[in-house]
Amino acid sequence: MIKYDKEQNLMVELLEVQRPLPIDIIQEYDHKKVMKDVKKIIETLTDNYFYQVAYQEFLKYEIDDNLKMVILEDPEFQKRPFSNTLIKDDTTFKYFTRTDYRNSIELCELLIKRIKDSYNNLDEIERFIIYNFELANTQEYKDESFCAYNGIHKDKYYLSKKSAYIKMAIQLGLTIEEDMDKSMREIMLKYIDKNMIKTFSC
């Protein structure tokens, strides 16, 4: 539940954890690498904003009182063939460089839209964690103070933090290589199991 006290401070301890990723799924990913990848892609928003000066109004965002990311939609965006092609695609942003973004306002706008949708799809506590560490102008909490100040058990907090970053990464296509590796491994194991020659000792 999103609620503010009399001083209009967010009551973090009341934020809901509704759909965290199960522990077995979290353990499939290198959460430190995932956090690094998410941080890098969000930092790209800042570079895009300052580089694409003529389109800054469509490349900025704010976090509202419901911890939702809000952006201004470009009315011309949907009319561009390049944009429509990318929207239909499961674009993996990890493969684009800063030069790619600097050469394409469509790609910049697509990125901020996808980050907004991915962020808004998180649980309340997950959105606040991403906001605190990646989106806020000033970081309010560090890991230790987050738990201590808000009375949240550290195990529950770290589970929510890992869940938040991994959910963001999956939705943004940042884990595609890991997911492909796992799929190929499963296919190979099935093939080996089906075709292996079983031997027995006498």
N, C-alpha and C positions, 0 to 999 in steps of 0.2 A: 504494500500500500504506500502510495506516495503522499506524504504529509509533511507540512512545514510547521515549526513551532511559532511562538508569538513574535520572535525576532526574525521570522522568515528564513530560518535555517532549515535545510532539509534534514528530516529525521531518518538518517541512514539505517538505523537499526530496525525500522519498520518495512524496509524494502523487501519485496517478495522474491523468493526463489521458487520458480514454478516448474521449469523444464531444464534443469542442468543436465549436461551430458553424463551418461553412466560412466562410472570409474573405468570399466573395461574398455570403453571407447577412448577415453582420455589417455589411457596408458598406451594406446596404439600410436600416439603422436609424440614427437619431441617438443614438449611445450615451450622450451627455451627458444628453439628455432622458430616455432610458430609465433611467439611474442615478438621476436626480432623482425620477422617478415611483416606482421601486422603494423608494427611501429614504422617500418620503412614505407609501406604503402600509404599510411596516413600522413606521413611527412611529405609525401608527394603532393598532397592537397595544398600545402603551404607554398611549395615551389610553383605549382600551377597558378595559384592565385596571384602571385607577384609577377610572374612571367607573362601571363595572358592579361595584360592591363585593360584592354578594350572590353573584356568579358568578365571583369571581376565581380559584377553583381550576380552572375550565375555560378560563381566558383567560391562563394562564401557560405557559411552555415552558422547556425546558432542552435543551442540546446535549450529547449523550452522548459517550462515548469514541470512537465510530465516526463522529463528526461528523454524527449524525442528530438531527433535531429530534424531541423527545418531548413530547407533551401528554397531559393527562388527558381522556378522552372523557366527555362528559355523557350518562348513560344515557337521559335524557329527550329528547335532541336529535332522534333519528330519529322520535319519536312526534308531533312538531309538524308540522302540514300546511304551514306557511310554510317550514320547513326543507326538507321533501321537495321542494317546488316549486323552491326555489333550487338544490338539489343537482342536479336534472335539467337545470337551465338552465346555459348557458355564461355565468355571471354575470360581468359586467365591473365590477370593484370601483372603477374609476376614476370612475364616475359617482355613487357614494355619497358623501355629506358626513359630517362628524363628527356632525351632528345625527341623520342616519339611523342611525348605529351606536349613538348614545346612546339612541335610541328603540327599539332592537331587539337583545335579547340573541342572538336567532337569527342575525342578520347578523354579530354579533361572533364567534360561535362558528364560523360558516361561513368567515369570513375567516381565522381562525387555522388551521383545517383545510386550507384551500386553500394557505396559505403553507407549512405543514408539508409537504404533498404536493409542492409545487413545489420547495421547497428540497431535500428528500430525493431528488429525481429528478436532481439535478446530479451532476457528477463530483466526486471527492474534493477536488481542488484548487479547484474552483469553490465547493464548500460552504464550504471554509475561507476563501476570499476574502469571501464574503457574511457569514460569521460574524465575521470580523475587522473588517469595515467597518460592518456593520449590526446584528449581534445580540449581540456581546460587550459586557459591562459596561464594559470598558476596551479600547480599541483597541491591539493589540500592535504592529502594523506600519503604517507609511505606505508608499506605493508604492516609494520609493527603498530604504528599509531592507528591504522584503520581498524585493526582488531581491538586494541585497547580502548580507544575512545568510544567506539560504537558497541562494545560488548558483544562482539561476534567471535565465536570460537575459531581459532586459526585454521583448523582442518576444514571447516565449512567455508571459510573465506577463501582458502587456496583452491578448493574444489571449484568454487564459483569463478575465481579468476582464471583458472585453466580452461574452464568451460567457456567463458566469455571469449577468450582469444582464439580458441580452437573453432568455435562457431563462426566467428568473424572470418577466420582464415578459410574455412571450408566454403562459405558462401561467396568469398571473393576469388575462389579458385587457386588459392595460394598453396594448397596441399595436394595439388593434382599429381605431382611426381610421387609423393608418398603413397597416395591412393592407388596409382598405377602399379607401383612396386608391389603393394600388397595383393592386388588383383592378379598380377603375373605370378606371384608366389603361389597363390591358391590354385591357379590353373596348372602350374607345374607339378604341385603336389598331387593334384587329382590325376594328372597324366601318369606320374610315376606309380601311384597306387594302382592304377588300372593296368599298366603295362609291365610292372616289375616282375621279374622271375623270382618266385619264392623257392628257397632251398631249405632243406631240413637236414640236420645232422643225424647220422646213423646211431 
